[in-house]
């Protein structure tokens, strides 16, 4: 696949900083039009058929995971449209997807909780957040709620590292705890006050770990919030941005340190934000888990996994 590499920091910060100006157009000029084909998702999830008495998740692309957590519908870092980037009236000016989103906004169920890790355009996408069905609660990093689109959210909660909140929904409650990761949160370059989180999600005596976006850091201390049925972890955009993104091997090691039973890789095969080849992140993840391949439950955009309760076996 052709390499549509992008200096990610330049795009995600300077692009928005010069909104409406020449610098923005220069930074985004290569992303306004493209004649390359967008790959379809490998499959189409069918959330209407999911069992509310289980944990079921589907990777929709990039860091977007739709989770039925014992009946509570959670969506992480929604990016649902063909492009991400600066809003420009009827579209966004920014990178085009390599692989289509596995579900259109109209195909989503009503969302109970939108979980947003940080303010970067590929994680906090305002058109996607505005298109969610239902009246979700929103949990976001500190100093980022002002970026949410105008929508009838049931509640909005900003969390700093170590803080937690219990969200009451029509389908039950869910606890969300913000954890420290190694990244950065500025959207405009100078707005360095914005936070950046990973999250622990708990419900019905079960827990999921969502790494958001992170470079290599210590996850062993998060073991106390588990045990985790699965860790949803980023594996891409590490070449050359190793100081802000982890390699697949580091991602697996962090999930292991936290004590996660299953591994769900995200943040690859969706947008070309760095130099590594299209399939390299998942191939390296498969190699890192070769001795325990059954832990790797999702490989391609659109795949669905049902997380069986080992304690009931």
Buried (B, 14 or more C-beta within 10 A) or exposed (E): EEEBEBEBBEBBBBBBBBEEEEEBBEBBEEBBEEEEEEBEBBEEBEBEEBEEEBBBBBBBBBBBBBBBBBBBBBBBBBBBBBBBBBBBEEBBBBBBBBBBBBBEBEBBBEBBBBBBBBBBBBBBBBBBBBBBBBBBBBBBBBBBBEBBBEBEBBBBBBBEBEBBBEBEBEBBEBBBBBBBBBBBBBBBBEBEEBBBBBBBBBBBEBBBBBBBBBBBBEBEEBBEBBEBBBBBBBBBBBBEBBEBBBBBBBBBBBBBBBBBBBBBBBBBBBBBBBBBEBEBBBEBBBEBBEEEEEBBBBBBBBBBBEBEEEEEE
